[in-house]
Amino acid sequence: MMNRRTFLSTSAKFGGLLLLQTVGFGCQPEKPGLSLTLTPLPYPVDALAPFLSEDTVRTHYEKHHAAYLERTRQLIGRSRSGAKTLAEVAAAARADGDDALFNNAAQALNHELYWQSMKPGGGGEPTGELHKRIQNGWGGYRPFREALLAAAREQFGSGWVWLVAKGGGLEILHTDNAETPAVEGAVVLTALDVWEHAYYLDYRNRRMDYVEAFLDHLVNWDFALRQLQSTVDEPS
């Protein structure tokens, strides 16, 4: 079971399968079959302004995200697994009790999902099947939005807020530090970083202003819908 997590809502009627992401960075040795090259951002570094500044995105991506990936490369030789993705590396490290490798691999994976969870001109209400699932699960977008805001508000200290598909439903949850539902049998639809480094240059201590900007102007519902569709397309 995932440590220190809080589930807030459950709905919908479809199965969730584990999303395995592969990203990487650097040029040090790595295990055969495991690629660790830092994936380019899916938009220009200044494209999320004014809601996230170029300085914030560049520092977050080039310093924090890259450092997690580089540290994963340094630690990967300790893993006894034949993992081929960051999700597999993190899961194997958790099973081995290797906290350092888990934390760095999971954080690299979480950041890959975070960048994909935003886009220029994003935000607002989702459409299509995702809108239907939210309507069925929370009674509409407004209560869904309030539930996600509550998850961000209740997350004490560093961590993440997630919208995931798992076990036949949609769930909003929040996790501490590097904890990630992507190694717990869930498909991540939306990842929201609430570590201070994600927003402090732009918002100082106003975490909830950042979270509202994410929901209203940045969240990439197209990515979430593709992730949701991947659970429908998978054979049972």
C-alpha positions, 0 to 999 in steps of 0.5 A: 500500500502507498504510504501516507495517501488520502483518497477523496472521491471515487466514481466511474466504471472502468479499469485502470492499468499501470502507466509506465513512463520512460525518461532520462538524462545524462551520459553515465552507464545505465542498465541494458534496456533502460533509457534515461534521457531527459525528455524535452518539454512538450512546449517552449520553456516560456509557454506557460507564462504568465501563470508559470514564468520562464524562470520557474519552468527552466529552474524546475526542469533543468535543475530539479527534474534533471537532478532527480534523473541524474541521481537515479542514474548514479544509483541504478547499479544497486537495483537487482531488477531488470527494470526497463522504465522509471516506474519499474525502477521505482517499484523494484526499489520500493520492494528492495527497501532502497529509499534513495533510488525509489525517491529519485526514480519516482520523482523523475517519473512524477515530473515527466507526468507533471510537464505533460499535465500542462499546456499553453491555453489549458485549464477550464472544464474538460470535455468528452468522456472525461467530462462525463466521468467527472459528472458521474463521479462528483456531480459536475465540474465545480464539486470536482474542482473543489475536491481537487483544491481540497486535496492541495490544501490538505497536503501538508508540506511537499508532495503531489495531487493526482487525478488517477484511474484505478480499480474501476474508478476515478480518484483524486488523491494526494501523496507526500514527497516522492510517493506516486500512484504510478507504481501502485496500479494506477493510470495518472490522468493529471499530476500536480506538483505542490512542492514549493520549488514548483511555484515559489518563484512566482507565487511565494507562499500562495500555494492555492493561487498556484493551484487555481492557476493550474486548474483554470489556465494550465491543466492539459485535459487532452493528455488526461483524456488520452490517458483515460482512453488508454485504460479503455483500449487495453484488453481486459 
